[in-house]
Amino acid sequence: MADIFLSYNREDQATARLYADAFEAAGLSVWWDVTLRAGETYDVVTETALREARAVVVLWSPRSVLSRWVRAEATIADRNRTLVPAMIEQCERPIMFELTQTADLTHWTGDSADPVWQAFLTEVRRLASSSTDELPPGPTSGSPVSPPSEQTHELQSMAQAAPAAPADKPTLGKRSTVGILPFSNRSTSAEDDELVDALVEDLTAAISGNWGFRVLSYRTMAQYKGERIDIRQIARDHDVDYIMEGNLRRLGAKVRITAQLVDAQNGAILWTQKFDRPGTELFELLDDMVEDFTAHIGVQLERIELDRAVKAEKPDSAWDALKRAWYSLTQTNTESIHYAIANAKKAVELAPDYPVAVSTLGLCLGILYQREGSSDEELLKQALEHTTRALQMNGQHHIVQSQASLVKYYAQQWEDSLRLAEGAYETSPNSMQTILALAGAYTREERYDEAMAMIERFEAMVPRGLSLIFALITKCWALYGMGRIDEAIEAASQMLKLVPSDHTGLMMRPVLYAERGDWDLALRDIAELKRCYPDETLELFLNTIMTSRLADSVRERNAAMFTELWKRAEGQKEDQAAMSGANITE
């Protein structure tokens, strides 16, 4: 049995050889297809090696993401919990692997001392030194969502932000801790020393105020300025899970600040990014820099934390149950919504006094109410009761406010929805949830330019991944209301690319095609909608449209167009049946 199975596209063989040689130089055995002996059956030998390998290294490139072989190998490795992916060229990874932690080795050319390579090698060694038989079976990013049961509460991975938590409680679960080290100044300017200190101090305050993480104080971390740092010792001394570090350097007329997030337990680099700014008036740009950093770092922290929590065998705390509930909602189907409700109920059971758990349950019930045609008044009543209770517990919490804004929208309580969305955004302007809530509320008010500005902010923070679908839904509505039909079609198409059977995408795009006069394409989408949701009636779809965030005049036009398409599709079906019967008679 080889330590490593190397998965790559044949056009990347030269790069793959670089990795194979480096692994072997590090004392690890590697199986890749050049090791096949004459007469061996490719499929059989490859599959055996894949399933027996302790670590499966997948090299993502613009070519391998299109390879069904590489995708299949990555899927099996993910299922077996042996997947260790690396990006060797910039590319859009398959959507099911967007949330899988992936090393960025696009710069690597074989340097064994490279810190990113060393961190990647450490992770590969960790898997290679373990027997895969000892690992419990885990969820896969490509498997369907399972309904709740007494035996399992498994999910694949997660793309939506976790809610912030109050002080730790046994039933709520332990929050992870972040420490932000003083950034180093690699320029010769004393003024830049003041700038990096101010940046770190403001970052510490901003991150602690926006996400559900404990953040060590600025003074606690300031003691390490200028010192040789052992990150793992800091982790032991302060019970830290993640360390953020960075540096500033001047490059001609601009300043570059590089930040990276490190796993404090093993030193592995989890994320790194460069931020460039003009070299003058940096203090005037400080607030802008803090906002930009906070948005990106918050998204990355949440992505990593949620990915880890969801891959756990079962939720051990309200915190984990909430994360699973949020992931389930990204799947946009009725089964996953029921699964989200089950996890939200579990969170409330474990932490009945935690307002975010209560508001999350209200939101899940509200989403189910709209998804099932906005006709079950008892369901809406339950959603509003949980929402009201959460607001009474902590009506100033930005997550509670943003979730309550959505439930009020499902109840057609537009003024309350807007007020809560504005309050949430004022409290936490860099939160993904508050940005989306306000974008949706603005769309209903026909404040389309403001809605689009919010959506653009969200897309800059979350350029890819399943959570993007929430922004695309609102974007599609806003563009439709503005009469920008071609762009609205593009947004709906992006939704369907992320989730091909997305309910909203399959309802919106045919109407948009019809508005543009593309009736054949519209009827094709209606046929696909009926195929994906054969038990849903015209009445249910119309109720969903009439309770959407579109302005009244826009959704009335939408409903009329959808009805016309439905009738035409029914007529086509009858004509085809008649023709089929005539052919049989002949």
C-alpha positions in Angstrom: 0.0 0.0 0.0 1.4 3.4 -1.0 1.3 6.3 1.4 0.0 8.7 -1.3 -2.2 8.4 -4.3 -1.5 11.3 -6.7 -4.5 12.4 -8.8 -3.9 14.9 -11.6 -4.7 15.6 -15.3 -2.3 14.1 -17.8 -1.4 17.5 -19.2 0.0 18.4 -15.8 2.3 15.4 -15.6 5.5 17.5 -15.4 4.1 19.2 -12.3 2.8 15.9 -10.9 6.3 14.5 -11.2 7.6 17.4 -9.2 5.2 16.5 -6.4 5.9 12.8 -6.6 9.7 13.4 -6.4 9.3 15.7 -3.4 7.1 13.3 -1.5 9.5 10.5 -2.1 12.4 12.7 -1.0 10.5 13.2 2.2 10.3 9.5 2.8 6.7 8.9 1.5 5.8 6.3 -1.1 3.7 7.5 -4.0 1.4 5.7 -6.4 0.6 7.5 -9.7 -0.3 6.1 -13.0 3.2 6.2 -14.5 4.0 3.4 -12.0 1.6 1.0 -13.9 3.3 -2.1 -15.2 2.7 -3.5 -18.6 -0.3 -5.8 -18.7 -2.0 -4.3 -15.7 -5.6 -3.2 -16.1 -5.8 0.5 -15.6 -9.2 0.8 -14.0 -8.8 -2.1 -11.6 -5.3 -1.1 -10.4 -6.0 2.6 -10.2 -9.2 2.0 -8.1 -7.4 -0.4 -5.8 -4.6 2.0 -5.2 -7.0 4.9 -4.7 -9.0 3.1 -2.0 -5.9 1.7 -0.2 -3.9 4.9 -0.1 -3.7 6.6 3.2 -3.6 10.1 1.6 -5.0 11.2 -1.8 -3.3 14.3 -3.1 -5.5 16.0 -5.8 -3.8 18.6 -7.9 -6.4 21.2 -9.1 -5.7 23.1 -12.3 -7.9 24.5 -15.1 -7.5 21.1 -16.8 -8.0 18.7 -13.8 -11.3 20.4 -12.8 -12.7 19.4 -16.1 -11.5 15.8 -15.8 -14.2 13.3 -14.8 -11.4 10.9 -13.6 -9.9 13.5 -11.3 -13.3 14.5 -10.0 -14.3 10.9 -9.3 -11.0 10.2 -7.5 -11.5 13.3 -5.4 -15.0 12.3 -4.5 -13.9 8.8 -3.4 -11.1 10.3 -1.4 -13.4 12.8 0.3 -15.8 9.9 1.2 -12.9 8.0 2.7 -11.6 11.1 4.5 -8.2 10.8 2.7 -8.5 13.9 0.5 -5.6 16.4 0.6 -6.1 18.9 -2.3 -3.7 21.4 -3.6 -4.2 24.2 -6.1 -1.3 24.2 -8.7 -2.9 26.8 -10.9 -5.6 29.3 -10.3 -9.0 27.8 -11.2 -12.6 27.4 -10.2 -12.8 24.1 -8.2 -15.8 21.8 -8.6 -18.5 23.3 -6.4 -18.7 20.3 -4.1 -15.0 20.9 -3.1 -15.2 24.7 -2.6 -15.4 24.3 1.1 -12.6 21.7 1.4 -9.5 23.3 2.8 -7.1 23.5 -0.2 -3.4 24.5 -0.1 -2.5 27.3 -2.5 0.7 26.0 -4.1 0.3 27.9 -7.3 3.7 29.6 -6.6 5.6 26.4 -5.7 8.3 25.1 -8.0 10.0 22.5 -5.8 11.5 24.4 -2.9 11.5 22.0 0.0 11.9 24.8 2.5 8.8 26.7 1.3 6.6 27.3 4.3 3.3 26.6 2.5 4.8 23.4 1.1 6.0 22.4 4.6 2.5 22.9 6.0 1.0 20.9 3.2 3.6 18.1 3.7 2.7 18.1 7.4 -0.9 17.5 6.6 -0.1 14.7 4.1 2.2 13.0 6.7 -0.5 13.2 9.3 -2.9 11.2 7.1 -0.1 8.9 5.8 0.9 8.0 9.3 -2.7 7.0 10.3 -4.6 3.9 9.2 -7.7 4.9 7.3 -9.4 1.9 9.0 -9.3 3.8 12.3 -11.2 6.8 10.9 -14.9 6.9 11.5 -17.0 7.2 8.3 -17.7 10.9 7.6 -20.0 12.9 5.4 -19.0 13.7 1.9 -19.4 17.0 0.1 -21.1 15.2 -2.8 -23.6 12.9 -1.0 -27.3 13.8 -0.6 -28.5 15.3 2.6 -29.9 12.7 4.9 -33.1 13.2 6.8 -32.9 13.5 10.5 -32.8 10.2 12.5 -31.9 8.9 15.9 -28.7 7.3 14.5 -27.1 10.2 12.6 -26.9 13.9 12.1 -24.4 14.0 9.3 -23.9 16.7 6.7 -21.3 17.3 4.0 -19.9 20.7 4.5 -21.1 24.2 5.1 -21.1 27.6 3.4 -23.0 30.0 5.5 -21.7 32.0 8.4 -22.1 30.8 11.9 -23.9 33.1 14.4 -22.1 34.9 17.1 -22.3 33.5 20.6 -22.4 34.9 24.1 -20.2 33.7 26.9 -19.4 30.0 26.7 -21.9 27.7 28.3 -21.6 23.9 28.6 -24.7 23.4 26.5 -23.7 25.9 23.9 -20.2 24.6 23.3 -16.7 26.1 23.3 -16.0 28.9 20.9 -12.7 28.9 19.1 -10.1 31.5 20.0 -8.2 33.8 17.6 -5.0 35.7 18.4 -3.8 38.5 16.1 -0.1 38.9 16.4 1.6 42.4 15.8 2.2 42.8 12.1 5.9 43.3 11.1 7.0 46.5 9.4 9.3 45.6 6.5 9.6 49.2 5.4 12.1 51.8 6.8 9.4 54.2 7.8 8.7 54.8 11.5 5.2 56.0 10.5 4.5 52.6 9.1 5.2 51.2 12.6 2.3 53.3 13.9 0.1 52.2 11.0 0.5 48.4 11.5 -0.1 48.9 15.3 -3.3 50.8 14.6 -4.4 48.3 12.0 -3.9 45.3 14.4 -5.7 47.1 17.3 -8.7 48.0 15.1 -8.8 44.5 13.5 -8.9 43.0 17.0 -11.9 45.1 17.9 -13.7 44.6 14.6 -13.4 40.8 14.5 -14.3 40.3 18.2 -17.5 42.4 17.5 -18.7 40.5 14.5 -18.2 36.8 14.7 -18.7 34.0 17.2 -15.0 33.7 18.1 -13.1 34.6 21.3 -10.4 37.1 20.3 -7.4 37.7 22.5 -7.0 41.4 23.5 -4.6 43.6 21.7 -2.5 44.1 24.8 -2.2 40.3 25.3 -0.7 39.8 21.8 1.3 43.1 21.8 3.9 41.4 24.1 5.1 39.3 21.2 6.1 42.3 19.0 9.6 41.9 17.8 10.0 38.5 19.4 10.9 35.1 17.9 7.5 33.4 18.0 6.6 29.8 18.6 3.0 29.7 17.5 2.3 26.4 19.2 3.6 27.8 22.5 1.2 30.7 22.2 -1.5 28.1 21.6 -0.6 26.3 24.8 -0.3 29.5 26.8 -3.5 31.1 25.7 -5.7 28.2 24.5 -5.6 29.7 21.0 -7.0 27.8 18.0 -6.0 30.3 15.2 -3.3 32.8 14.8 -3.3 35.7 12.4 0.0 37.3 11.4 1.1 39.7 8.7 3.5 42.2 7.4 3.7 45.6 5.6 6.1 46.5 2.8 6.4 49.3 0.4 6.5 48.6 -3.3 7.1 51.8 -5.2 4.1 54.0 -4.9 2.0 51.4 -3.1 1.9 49.6 0.2 1.3 45.9 0.3 0.0 44.3 3.5 0.1 40.5 3.5 -2.0 38.6 6.1 -2.2 34.9 6.8 -4.2 32.7 9.1 -2.4 29.8 10.8 -3.7 26.7 12.6 -2.2 27.3 16.1 -2.1 23.6 16.8 0.2 22.5 14.0 1.4 25.7 12.3 -0.3 24.9 9.0 -1.2 28.0 6.9 -5.0 28.0 6.3 -5.4 31.2 4.3 -3.2 34.0 3.0 -4.0 37.1 1.0 -2.3 40.4 -0.1 -4.0 43.8 0.2 -2.5 46.7 -1.9 -3.2 50.3 -1.1 -1.8 53.7 -2.4 1.3 54.6 -0.5 0.1 58.0 0.6 -2.6 59.0 3.1 -2.7 55.5 4.6 -4.1 56.6 8.0 -7.0 58.2 6.1 -7.6 54.8 4.5 -7.3 52.9 7.8 -11.1 52.4 8.3 -11.4 51.1 4.7 -8.5 48.7 5.3 -10.0 47.4 8.5 -13.3 46.9 6.8 -11.7 45.0 3.9 -9.5 42.8 6.2 -12.4 42.1 8.6 -14.7 41.0 5.8 -12.2 38.6 4.2 -10.8 37.2 7.5 -14.2 36.7 9.0 -15.4 34.8 5.9 -12.3 32.6 6.0 -12.5 31.9 9.8 -16.2 31.0 9.5 -15.6 28.8 6.4 -12.8 26.8 8.2 -14.6 26.5 11.5 -17.9 25.4 9.9 -16.2 22.9 7.6 -14.6 21.3 10.7 -17.7 21.3 12.7 -19.9 19.8 10.1 -17.5 17.0 9.4 -17.7 15.9 13.0 -19.5 12.6 13.5 -22.4 14.2 15.3 -23.2 17.6 16.9 -21.9 17.7 20.4 -23.2 21.1 21.2 -25.8 23.7 20.2 -23.0 25.5 18.4 -22.4 22.6 16.1 -26.1 21.9 15.6 -26.6 25.5 14.5 -23.8 25.3 11.9 -25.4 22.1 10.5 -28.8 23.9 10.3 -27.2 26.7 8.3 -25.5 24.4 5.9 -28.7 22.5 5.2 -30.5 25.7 4.2 -28.0 26.2 1.3 -29.3 23.0 -0.3 -32.6 24.8 -1.2 -34.8 21.7 -1.2 -37.6 20.7 1.2 -35.7 17.7 2.6 -32.8 19.8 3.6 -35.0 22.5 5.1 -36.6 19.8 7.4 -33.1 18.7 8.3 -32.2 22.3 9.2 -35.3 22.5 11.4 -34.2 19.3 13.2 -30.8 20.7 13.9 -32.2 24.1 15.0 -34.5 22.3 17.4 -31.6 20.4 18.8 -29.7 23.6 19.3 -32.7 25.1 21.2 -33.0 21.9 23.3 -29.3 22.2 24.3 -29.3 26.0 24.8 -32.8 27.2 25.3 -31.7 30.6 26.4 -29.5 31.3 23.5 -31.3 33.9 21.3 -29.5 32.9 18.0 -30.6 29.3 18.4 -34.2 30.4 18.9 -34.1 32.9 15.9 -32.5 30.2 13.7 -35.4 27.9 14.4 -37.8 30.7 13.6 -36.0 31.3 10.3 -36.0 27.6 9.3 -39.7 27.4 9.9 -40.3 30.6 8.0 -38.3 29.3 5.0 -40.3 26.1 5.0 -43.5 28.2 5.1 -42.6 30.0 1.9 -41.1 26.9 0.3 -44.4 25.1 0.6 -46.4 27.9 -0.9 -47.0 30.3 2.0 -50.3 28.7 2.9 -49.6 26.9 6.2 -50.6 29.6 8.7 -49.8 27.4 11.7 -46.2 27.1 10.4 -45.9 30.8 10.0 -47.4 31.3 13.5 -44.6 29.1 14.9 -41.9 30.9 13.0 -43.2 34.3 14.3 -43.4 33.0 17.9 -39.8 31.9 17.9 -38.7 35.1 16.2 -40.6 37.3 18.8 -39.0 35.3 21.6 -35.5 35.7 20.2 -36.0 39.5 19.8 -37.3 39.7 23.4 -34.1 37.8 24.6 -31.7 40.1 22.6 -33.3 42.4 20.1 -29.9 44.1 19.4 -28.0 41.0 18.3 -27.3 41.5 14.6 -27.9 37.8 13.7 -31.2 37.8 15.6 -32.2 41.0 13.8 -31.2 39.8 10.3 -33.0 36.5 10.8 -36.1 38.2 12.2 -36.1 40.5 9.2 -36.4 37.5 6.9 -39.2 36.0 8.9 -41.1 39.3 8.9 -40.7 39.3 5.1 -42.3 35.9 4.9 -45.2 37.3 7.0 -45.4 40.3 4.6 -44.6 42.6 7.4 -42.5 44.8 5.2 -41.9 47.8 7.5 -40.7 45.6 10.4 -38.5 43.7 7.9 -36.8 46.8 6.7 -36.4 48.2 10.2 -34.8 45.0 11.5 -32.5 44.7 8.5 -31.3 48.3 8.9 -30.7 47.7 12.6 -28.7 44.6 12.0 -26.6 46.3 9.4 -25.9 49.3 11.6 -24.8 47.0 14.4 -22.6 44.8 12.2 -21.9 46.3 8.7 -19.3 43.6 7.8 -21.5 40.6 8.4 -22.7 38.5 5.4 -26.1 37.9 7.0 -26.8 41.6 7.7 -25.7 42.6 4.2 -28.0 40.1 2.6 -30.9 41.0 4.8 -30.6 44.7 3.9 -30.2 43.9 0.2 -33.4 42.0 0.3 -35.3 44.7 2.2 -34.1 47.3 -0.2 -35.3 45.2 -3.2 -38.8 45.1 -1.7 -38.8 48.9 -1.3 -37.6 49.2 -5.0 -34.4 50.8 -3.8 -32.6 48.8 -6.4 -29.3 50.8 -6.6 -28.8 50.4 -2.9 -29.7 46.7 -3.1 -27.2 46.2 -5.9 -24.5 48.0 -3.9 -25.1 45.6 -1.0 -25.0 42.6 -3.3 -21.7 43.8 -4.8 -20.2 44.0 -1.3 -21.3 40.5 -0.5 -19.9 39.1 -3.8 -16.5 40.8 -3.1 -16.5 39.0 0.3 -17.8 35.6 -1.0 -16.8 35.3 -4.6 -17.7 31.6 -4.8 -19.3 28.8 -2.9 -22.8 27.7 -2.0 -23.5 30.7 0.2 -23.3 32.9 -3.0 -26.7 31.5 -4.0 -28.5 33.7 -1.4 -27.0 36.9 -3.0 -27.8 35.7 -6.5 -31.5 35.2 -5.6 -31.7 38.8 -4.4 -29.7 40.0 -7.3 -32.0 38.3 -9.7 -35.0 40.0 -8.1 -33.4 43.4 -8.1 -32.3 43.2 -11.7 -35.7 42.0 -12.8 -37.3 44.9 -11.0 -34.9 47.3 -12.8 -35.8 45.8 -16.1 -32.3 44.6 -16.7 -33.5 41.2 -18.1 -30.3 39.9 -19.6 -28.4 40.4 -16.4 -31.2 38.9 -14.4 -31.0 35.8 -16.7 -27.3 35.6 -16.1 -27.9 35.7 -12.3 -30.5 33.0 -12.5 -28.2 30.9 -14.6 -25.5 31.3 -12.0 -27.9 30.1 -9.4 -28.7 27.0 -11.5 -25.0 26.4 -12.1 -24.5 26.2 -8.3 -27.6 24.2 -7.6 -29.1 22.8 -10.9 -32.5 22.0 -9.3 -32.7 25.3 -7.3 -36.4 26.1 -6.8 -36.1 29.9 -7.2 -33.8 29.7 -10.2 -36.1 27.3 -12.1 -39.1 29.6 -11.3 -37.4 32.9 -12.2 -35.5 32.1 -15.3 -38.4 30.9 -17.5 -40.2 34.1 -16.7 -37.2 36.1 -17.6 -36.8 34.2 -20.9 -40.4 34.9 -21.7 -39.9 38.6 -20.9 -37.2 38.6 -23.5 -39.3 36.7 -26.0 -37.4 33.4 -25.8 -40.4 31.2 -25.3 -38.7 28.0 -26.3 -36.1 28.5 -23.6 -38.8 29.5 -21.1 -40.8 26.4 -21.8 -37.7 24.2 -21.6 -37.1 25.6 -18.1 -40.8 25.0 -17.1 -40.4 21.4 -18.2 -37.3 21.0 -16.0 -39.1 22.6 -13.1 -42.0 20.1 -13.4 -39.5 17.3 -13.7 -37.6 18.3 -10.5 -40.8 19.1 -8.6 -43.5 16.8 -10.0 -45.8 17.1 -7.0 -45.9 20.8 -6.9 -48.9 22.6 -8.3 -49.3 25.9 -10.2 -51.1 27.3 -7.1 -48.1 26.6 -4.9 -45.7 28.3 -7.3 -48.0 31.3 -7.6 -48.2 31.6 -3.8 -44.4 31.5 -3.6 -44.2 34.3 -6.3 -46.8 36.4 -4.6 -44.9 36.3 -1.2 -41.5 37.1 -2.7 -39.6 40.3 -2.1 -40.5 41.7 -5.5 -42.6 44.9 -5.4 -46.3 44.3 -5.8 -46.5 45.4 -9.5 -43.5 43.3 -10.4 -44.6 40.1 -8.8 -48.1 40.5 -10.3 -46.5 40.6 -13.7 -44.2 37.7 -12.7 -47.2 35.6 -11.6 -49.2 36.4 -14.9 -46.2 35.4 -17.0 -45.6 32.2 -15.0 -49.3 31.3 -15.4 -49.1 31.8 -19.2 -46.0 29.6 -19.4 -47.5 26.9 -17.3 -50.6 26.7 -19.5 -48.5 26.6 -22.7 -46.4 23.8 -21.2 -49.6 21.9 -20.3 -50.8 22.5 -23.9 -47.6 21.1 -25.3 -47.9 18.1 -23.2 -51.5 17.4 -24.4 -50.4 17.9 -28.0 -47.5 15.4 -27.6 -49.9 12.9 -26.0 -52.4 13.3 -28.8 -49.7 12.9 -31.4 -48.3 9.8 -29.6 -51.9 8.3 -29.6 -52.3 9.0 -33.3 -49.1 7.3 -34.1 -50.1 4.2 -32.2 -53.5 4.2 -34.0 -51.7 4.4 -37.4 
